[in-house]
């Protein structure tokens, strides 16, 4: 799966990009028809500790899934967003099976 990574207001290091790609590629275990993904990292509101924002968009046939999570680290935000997308994929797959 092709994953595009972008970061706003800072440069994401390669370690973070590799981590995010690894996590997103694991979603293919739950649904193998994912077309591509898009991750955006943002640093929000500098005074707050929980200011690391990760937005992930997944394109699947006929639909776009989206998750946005904010926490004190980008890794935690990615973990939470990937978990939300995993649940969405599972729900989508169940609807396809029951239809």
VEXDREN-2710 file (C-alpha; in Angstrom, 1 decimal):
% VEXDREN-2710
k/r/px/py/pz
1/UNK/0.0/0.0/0.0
2/UNK/1.2/3.5/-0.8
3/UNK/1.3/5.8/2.1
4/UNK/2.0/9.6/1.9
5/UNK/3.4/11.2/5.0
6/UNK/3.3/15.0/5.5
7/UNK/4.1/17.1/8.6
8/UNK/3.0/20.7/9.2
9/UNK/5.2/23.3/10.9
10/UNK/8.1/20.9/11.5
11/UNK/10.1/18.2/9.8
12/UNK/9.3/14.6/10.7
13/UNK/12.3/12.4/11.3
14/UNK/12.7/9.2/9.4
15/UNK/12.2/7.1/12.5
16/UNK/8.7/8.6/13.0
17/UNK/7.8/8.1/9.3
18/UNK/9.0/4.4/9.4
19/UNK/7.0/3.8/12.6
20/UNK/3.8/5.3/11.0
21/UNK/4.2/3.3/7.8
22/UNK/4.8/0.1/9.7
23/UNK/1.6/0.6/11.8
24/UNK/-0.5/1.5/8.8
25/UNK/0.7/-1.5/6.7
26/UNK/-0.4/-3.8/9.5
27/UNK/-4.0/-2.7/8.8
28/UNK/-3.9/-4.8/5.6
29/UNK/-4.2/-7.9/7.8
30/UNK/-7.7/-6.8/8.6
31/UNK/-8.8/-5.6/5.1
32/UNK/-6.7/-6.3/2.0
33/UNK/-8.4/-3.9/-0.4
34/UNK/-6.9/-0.7/1.0
35/UNK/-5.9/1.5/-1.9
36/UNK/-3.7/4.0/-0.2
37/UNK/-3.2/6.1/3.0
38/UNK/-2.3/9.6/4.0
39/UNK/-0.8/10.6/7.3
40/UNK/-0.5/14.2/8.5
41/UNK/1.4/15.2/11.6
42/UNK/0.8/18.5/13.3
43/UNK/2.0/20.3/16.4
44/UNK/-1.0/21.9/17.9
45/UNK/-1.1/24.7/20.6
46/UNK/2.5/24.8/21.9
47/UNK/1.5/25.4/25.6
48/UNK/-0.3/22.1/25.9
49/UNK/1.6/18.9/26.7
50/UNK/-0.8/16.8/24.5
51/UNK/-0.1/18.8/21.4
52/UNK/1.0/16.0/18.9
53/UNK/-1.7/15.4/16.4
54/UNK/-1.9/12.5/13.9
55/UNK/-4.5/12.4/11.1
56/UNK/-4.8/9.3/9.0
57/UNK/-6.9/8.9/5.9
58/UNK/-7.4/5.5/4.2
59/UNK/-8.9/5.1/0.8
60/UNK/-10.8/1.8/0.3
61/UNK/-13.1/1.0/-2.6
62/UNK/-16.1/3.2/-2.4
63/UNK/-15.2/4.8/0.9
64/UNK/-12.7/6.9/2.8
65/UNK/-11.9/6.2/6.4
66/UNK/-10.5/8.8/8.7
67/UNK/-9.1/9.0/12.2
68/UNK/-7.6/11.9/14.1
69/UNK/-5.9/11.5/17.5
70/UNK/-4.0/13.9/19.7
71/UNK/-1.7/13.0/22.6
72/UNK/1.7/13.8/24.2
73/UNK/3.7/11.9/21.5
74/UNK/3.2/11.3/17.8
75/UNK/3.8/7.5/18.3
76/UNK/0.9/7.3/20.8
77/UNK/-1.3/9.4/18.4
78/UNK/-0.5/7.1/15.5
79/UNK/-1.2/4.0/17.7
80/UNK/-4.6/5.4/18.7
81/UNK/-5.6/6.5/15.2
82/UNK/-4.5/3.1/13.7
83/UNK/-6.6/1.3/16.4
84/UNK/-9.7/3.5/15.5
85/UNK/-9.1/2.7/11.8
86/UNK/-8.8/-1.0/12.6
87/UNK/-12.3/-0.9/14.3
88/UNK/-13.7/1.0/11.3
89/UNK/-12.2/-1.5/8.8
90/UNK/-13.7/-4.4/10.9
91/UNK/-17.1/-2.8/10.9
92/UNK/-16.9/-2.1/7.2
93/UNK/-15.9/-5.7/6.5
94/UNK/-18.8/-7.0/8.6
95/UNK/-21.3/-4.9/6.6
96/UNK/-19.9/-6.3/3.4
97/UNK/-20.2/-9.9/4.6
98/UNK/-23.8/-9.4/5.9
99/UNK/-25.0/-7.6/2.8
END
